[in-house]
Amino acid sequence: MKEEKSKSSTQEEQASAHHDDQVQAAHESPAIPGGEEDRVIISRSYRNLLKSLKNNLNTEDHNNIRAAFELAAQAHQTQRRKSGEPYITHPIEVARICVEEIGLGPTAVICALLHDVVEDTHISLKEIHDQFGDKIARIVDGLTKLDGLHDSESPQAENLSKVLKAMLFDVRVVLIKMADRLHNLRTIKNMAQHKQLKIAAETSFIYTPLAHRLGLYAIKNEFQDICFKITHREDYHEIASKLAESKRARQVYIDEFTRPLEQSLKDLGIPFEIVGRPKSIFSIYNKIKTKHVPFEDIYDLFAVRIVLDVKTEQEKSACWQVYSIVTDTYAPITQRIKDWISIPKANGYESLHATVVGPEGRYVEVQIRSKRMDDIAERGFAAHWKYKGIEGTATRANNYENWLGQVRESLENEEPGNAVEFLADFQSNLFAEEVHVFTPKGAMKILPDGATALDFAFSIHSDIGCTCRVVRVNNRIVPFTYRLENGDQIEIITDKNQKPSEDWLQYVVTSKAKNRIRSALKDVKREQAAYGKEILERKLNAFKVPVEDNCDMLAKFYGFPNRMEFLSAIYLESVDLKKISKKFKAEGIHLVEKKSLEERPPGRPKSPVIGKHNAGKPEVYLNGEPGNLFKYSFANCCNPVAGDDIFGFVLVQGGVKIHRAACPNAGNLYAQHAHRILKAEWGNIAKTDFLADVVINGIDIGSGVISQLTNTLADLGINIRSFSISGEGGYFEGRVSMVVANTDHLQQALLALKKFDWVNSATRAD
């Protein structure tokens, strides 16, 4: 045994020495521009990247990585990050994250090093193509933001849509984008607060759920924690400090919990590792909010993970054997068993979860998995390909590829110029859990939780969805809106004369179904528009003007978003064409409104309308300008209070809404309409009152609850606008709408309410 270990050690040393030689060869005299201090920083960063490439690389890979580094370093040499570091350190670190934290290889490293050169420097995509070939050029193009989108409804949605579409030819585009976003978040403290809010909201809206779907759980958790720190600073630091304080006690408890398990696991004869991990700060905050309990009363602050080193064909039986040991030692909570080994999640996640009652009656979640499963759980999609060819993983691989196929289908079916709609649909499906249902022949289909019978029809084939007439679930006829449940068997009966209607969009949740229904509706609308155009031509013949030169103007006059909607409405006889004769006259080949021909004396432009909050000195500065220059108001969805981080959102109909950075709608607004976001800061707020909603949960002690709560607020000089309360099973939930001066005033109220020992929680409503 000792001899074998010594031999193995020698081989490892030789391999390590060989790798160091490769690293040194690849790093030999790279061309690094800049001063001595910059060269030291860049050289150190580049060496760390090369060390992360543990696998043996061929000469071509080495040469291409060095060439990409030198090209990027030269192109970015005059640029610096907000921290003051040379900009090239960013793409180098993105490349390192791709290797170490996602598990990608040399192609991704080259693309990560080059991911900003086309967008931010003089280097063209053609130069990338000529030097590195078609594959690298296409990936870099997928990572490059679109230009010339100033007229787009949402440049952000268009750019995110472009990145997602790159999955059609190479999923590494999205994975590199994840690494790029992760490094930007890790270094975000050097950015202005309003830019931090923009990045956090965009991340929460699309990148976090996408990381979840790609199985990048570690990255998803880090995304959530950093974004939470930006939007809820005080809550973040409060939970972080309590976690730090309880770290020692937590470890003592984990040791006590695992001690009786270890001997039984050793007797099983399977190599294993047990680790205890605290849950993310964001997930703890969510539990505090949803369970209405203080931090101290949350038992499952951590999960215990048992990782087994077994062959692929032994994984399933070994995990269930360990499950048996755990549940023999501690009483299981049977309702909370989750078996993702028998049927893995669509993103490839496999694990067996059990919640048991540990020492002191505390609930503990135990995760049981193999090393392969753990690797996939940590690295997601990239690790999936590593195990793709291993015997016994075909079904799991198919699950992953089926999901990616669904994504591709959704992307391919997206209507041109409709990025906002597409992104909203796509995002809504990313975080959803799954249901597993079956065709009449027993083939399993995985759909997002909440999917309907009509979604199932479209998941089989677009034509089946469009001609769906009747749905049977478990041999019973159900409406199209029936929500699928695990184990359902579904039969679709079609009719070639059936066509989708506008109502169908309300019956489905999957982006594939929505895209196909919209496409079918547009086909119908195009036919209607063709007939409508003929009707309009006959009307305009009297003016001797062509349709093509006047159609768009008339569509706008009648209030339609585009000519197709206008012409279709003419066919459906919902447009009064008699108005054309009354309102217009011909001038050459164009129709001109009669009233527009009248001369008007020049007048002064209208002054901005001052809202009720705009009197006197400004309360808010928008993009550095006094708020009284704008028609602005405070959003009812989040009720900003002085002291909150805020932003302004320009409305289509004019004016600006002021939202909290933590507004539940912030992610959607930033991700899809960031060009309409204004930087907002508080101005003079000394004499201003703000409305804030607070939710209070606790033990119902009887008739004194309401009086004690309201008296406490009255003692603080707080005016209550509304108060509602409901109780059940000895507990109550109250909602108070109160007038406060600022966030400090609100915090005083929350602390005062929490002082009652029968109050479990008092929090600001989202």
Secondary structure by P-SEA (a helix, b strand, c coil): caaaaaaaaaaaaaaaaaaaaaaaaaaccccccccaaaaaaaaaaaaaaaaaccccccaaaaaaaaaaaaaaaaaacccccccccccaaaaaaaaaaacccccccaaaaaaaaaccccccccccaaaaaacccaaaaaaaaaacccccccccccaaaaaaaaaaacccccaaaaaaaaaaaaaaaaacccccaaaaaaaaaaaaccaaaaaaaacaaaaaaaaaaaaaaaacaaaaaaaaaaaaaaaaaaaaaaaaaaaaaaaaaaaacccbbbbbbbccaaaaaaaaaaaccccccccccbbbbbbbbccccaaaaaaaaaaaaaaaaccccccccccccccccccbbbbbbbbbbcccbbbbbbbbbcaaaaaaaaccaaaaaaacccccaaaaaaaaaaaaaaaaaaaaaccccaaaaaaaaaaaaccbbbbbbbcccbbbbbbcccccaaaaaaaacaaaaaaccbbbccccccccccccccbbbbbbbbbcccccccccccccccaaaaaaaaaaaaaaaaaaaaaaaaaaaaaaccccccccccaaaaaaaaccccaaaaaaaaaaccccccccccccccccccccccccccccccccccccccccccccccccccccccccccbbbbbccccccccccbbbbbbccbbbbbbcccccaaaaaaaccccccccccccccccbbbbbbbbbbbcccccaaaaaaaaaaaaacccccbbbbbbcccbbbbbbbcccccaaaaaaaaaaaacccccccccccc
